[in-house]
Amino acid sequence: MRLDSLKHLARVVAATSEAERVIVFGSASLLPTFPDLGDDFGGPLTKTFDADFIPTPFEEEMGQLLDATFGKDHRFHVHFGYYADIVRPFAFEDFPKGWEERLVPLPDVERVFCLEPHDMAAAKCQAGRLKDIELLALLFSTGRLDPAEVKERLYLVPMREAMIVRSHNILKEAVARSMETPGTGSGPGE
């Protein structure tokens, strides 16, 4: 997904929902901070066709309408090639304490904010899918994320012991992979 696609999608979700604010999380939330990740020339988010949104306050009926209008395999998706995943607010439980104070505004889109990259990384460590590990490894290897900061953010997420161990192991694996693969040269300072 490109930054302009995220902005388009966020505008229509925000306008339709009329929510006080809309939170973007997941991989697409990286685009305001690192727009090059969605570049057509090898950006890792070019293969991402969705963005995760949580309108707040959340109303179930509106969430269903947004999904039916902008969700996967619906008319908007078929026409534009990208879609919205409308997520319920229980996802906030996976975000590090203080995440709301660190939100990144989506440029040129009123009332839409993206999860700060280190907070997003903490959530990705909890999900622990292969694609999450690979994305984190790339972000570490290019200097976009600081593994020590992600570790600190993980301590700010209330988790059971088994999830604490699992998420920290995912972080270790992503860091190890980042050292195996040299940076792409597109990170800050490179």
Helices and strands as residue ranges (DSSP letters): H 3-17, E 21-25, G 27-30, G 35-38, G 44-47, E 50-56, H 60-70, H 75-80, E 83-86, G 89-94, G 99-102, E 104-105, E 112-114, H 117-127, H 130-141, H 147-154, H 161-180
